[in-house]
């Protein structure tokens, strides 16, 4: 995990990372969280785009996936703004028995 810090004062506002889920070498899953007081300011999208750039250009990944609680509409919107495609919905997948949305983006989609 990497820190997400506000540029003007280096204040920690969130975390982001690419996790190896044991699928294959060029596949990672994106995880991120922004503190409630800093949401809806573009920090999430900026951090996600930066991590996509790092993952595809530096790590030579083929696909980056992300899983979002279906109720977390704002986080799903961040992924969509960053070019992710909704792959599907897992019903009652979460520990709270809520649905999970599956997103992914391919390297060629991001790099073009």
Secondary structure, 3 states (H helix, E strand, C coil): CEEEECCCCCCEEEEEEEECCCCCCCEEEEEEEECHHHCCCCHHHHHHHHHHHHHHHHCCCCEEEEEEECCCHHHHHHHHHCCCEEEEEECCCCCCCCCEEEEEEEHHHHHC
